[in-house]
Amino acid sequence: MDIEDIIKHLKNKVAPNEDEIFLVNTTINKVVNKLNDEIKRRNINAKVEVHGSIAHDTWLPGDRDIDVFILFDPSVGKEKIVTEGLEIAKSAFPKYIERYAEHPFITAHVDGFLVDVVPAAMISDVSKLITAADRTPLHSRYLSSTLNDELKLHARILKLFMKNIGVYGAEIKVEGFSGYLVELLTVFYNGFPNFIKNAADWIPYKTVLPKEYENVFNDPLVVIDPVDPKRNVASAVNLENMSIVIQASRELLKRPSLKFFIPPKPRILKKSLITSLRKRGSHIVVIVANCPKVPPDILWGELKHSMKGIARLMENYEFRVVDSTCWSDENKIIALFYEVKELKLPKIKIVKGPPISMRDSCEQFIASHENVWIRDSTLYAYSQRNVTDLLTLLKNKIFAASLSRHIAEELKRGFEIYIDYQVLNLNGGLLIHAKKFIDKSLWWLKD
Ligand code: CTP
């Protein structure tokens, strides 16, 4: 099987079927009509347009968030565009959650679909840009002139590839490749096979597309927005996700396989988890608490910050942290995972003092320590550790760590700690994430 065979095989699988297209179109009509009614009722001069992957015809079956824009004349000004746009959206869809990108927008649930309603200015080019969202209609215009049917298929295949290797999405949770970035890369490389061939040779901080924009941005990957050369569309892509794409592309080139597109279901064999735990010698610590009621972007930002804060606390008490990650179902549970070298430390530790040449410092060191000795030309002493057990540290001092507000609030309400084999008592998504964290290996690497 080669990459062309894969494309042939996926052709009818990555595009939505007629029933799904009908369902999406019905919902779009409903959403657009509701917003237009509201605009008319208020006698406002604004236009409703659908953008994003639904408009570009690059959406994946089952993955069909609808992006709707309320576009105002730029002369209205940013403040009024945002307030009036939000009012229209909120009265049209009373059941919504308010979210923030550069400016607020709402997400409404309509007939099982997630609909983002975003206020923006209707502009003809970026020199007249008022809000970051104003670029989106220009993106649609650019893509409608560059994406033909074949490239649309290739964009869908590239999205699926990115999704399965875990790098799809520019949100804080993932820090990966947005839908628009995938579409641009498909256009830039003129299709999926050529994308794979080139991505296999990407170099973080050196790959700039197109080349003329070298030395303008300092990001792992730079892809210039064709509608706004001042913007790097790949600014959200972190080093790890770029590296994953590079290696996965090399693997696909070496051993073309459908597994990247139809991945095996993760199997959790508790026995194999026990073997991995026994083999490693290090320890796994998982802190589990209830999930705060905040939008996903805030939640993931706070989780990542708090995860690092607790790792620093452990390091400050000399427990060596090898690796960490976090997980949430964005509803009920949050979890922070750590791999540490030790759960217990000796009661005493050796403190290195000044060299013998520093007379005053030596006097001070001797005065403040018992049991001082000299090795070569340096003073040493024993000192007592006040915390020798990691579990005690976490139970008693977790709030000394740098924690984000909502995570701290939830931890104050209570948390549980699972250590090593206790991880086997976790279930659902938590257990799957624990397995990934413990095994580490990338499922698509080798057979
Ligand atoms: N957008 C952008 N830069 C991003 C993310 C989004 O410019 N990092 C703009 C693009 O104009 C894009 C639109 O927002 O077309 C909608 O993006 P999004 O909702 O993230 O995803 P889709 O492109 O619709 O992709 P899909 O729903 O298939 O994941």
Boltz pocket constraint, residues with backbone or C-beta under 6 A from the ligand:
constraints:
  - pocket:
      binder: B
      contacts: [[A, 51], [A, 52], [A, 53], [A, 54], [A, 58], [A, 59], [A, 60], [A, 63], [A, 64], [A, 65], [A, 67], [A, 135], [A, 136], [A, 137], [A, 139], [A, 140], [A, 170], [A, 178], [A, 179], [A, 180], [A, 233], [A, 236]]
      max_distance: 6.0
